[in-house]
């Protein structure tokens, strides 16, 4: 079950939801047909709980909202971009496998 703490942002709302956020934001560029994207979803749900208040997690469905993906050069999914103060500070492409790797990716940059 998807965490209610994860937001689903759009081409129209991305600047407000992500660039204007007061906390760092981990953005997951994904699609419903992407197996690796579905595989990391439970890990992102867990991170949303673990980092609640310190990190916001947002998802962008590239099939429905391709403009943001194009703007940030997303060429394969899943792609995770970590934003801090409205700027990309790191990028992870592909499924890292373990939740601990995702947690380390975020922790090392907060």
BELSUL-V608224 format. One record per residue. N is the residue number from 1. PHI is phi in whole degrees, -180 to 180 (NA if undefined). PSI is psi as a letter, one per 40 degrees, with the letter a starting at -180 (NA if undefined). Layout:
BEGIN
N:PHI:PSI + N:PHI:PSI
END
This chain:
BEGIN
1:NA:h + 2:-71:i + 3:-71:h + 4:-70:e + 5:-83:e + 6:-92:h + 7:-99:i + 8:-109:h + 9:-100:i + 10:-125:i + 11:-56:d + 12:-74:d + 13:-102:e + 14:-58:d + 15:-59:d + 16:-69:d + 17:-69:d + 18:-108:d + 19:-67:d + 20:-93:e + 21:-70:i + 22:-84:e + 23:-121:i + 24:-59:i + 25:-131:h + 26:-97:h + 27:-107:h + 28:-102:h + 29:-89:h + 30:-149:i + 31:-150:i + 32:-64:d + 33:-83:e + 34:-88:h + 35:-59:d + 36:-61:d + 37:-65:d + 38:-66:d + 39:-68:d + 40:-88:e + 41:-54:d + 42:-64:d + 43:-67:d + 44:-66:d + 45:-59:d + 46:-65:d + 47:-65:d + 48:-59:d + 49:-75:d + 50:-63:d + 51:-106:e + 52:-53:h + 53:91:d + 54:-108:e + 55:-149:h + 56:-106:i + 57:-117:h + 58:-127:i + 59:-119:i + 60:-125:h + 61:-79:h + 62:-67:d + 63:-72:d + 64:-97:d + 65:-138:g + 66:-76:e + 67:-63:d + 68:-66:d + 69:-60:d + 70:-65:d + 71:-58:d + 72:-103:e + 73:68:f + 74:-72:h + 75:-114:e + 76:-145:i + 77:-127:i + 78:-73:i + 79:-123:h + 80:-112:h + 81:-114:h + 82:-103:h + 83:-105:h + 84:-139:h + 85:54:f + 86:79:e + 87:-126:i + 88:-72:h + 89:-109:e + 90:-165:i + 91:-143:i + 92:-133:h + 93:-114:h + 94:95:i + 95:-88:h + 96:-73:e + 97:94:c + 98:-92:i + 99:-59:d + 100:-61:d + 101:-70:d + 102:-67:d + 103:-63:d + 104:-65:d + 105:-56:d + 106:-75:d + 107:-58:d + 108:-68:e + 109:-120:e + 110:-79:NA
END
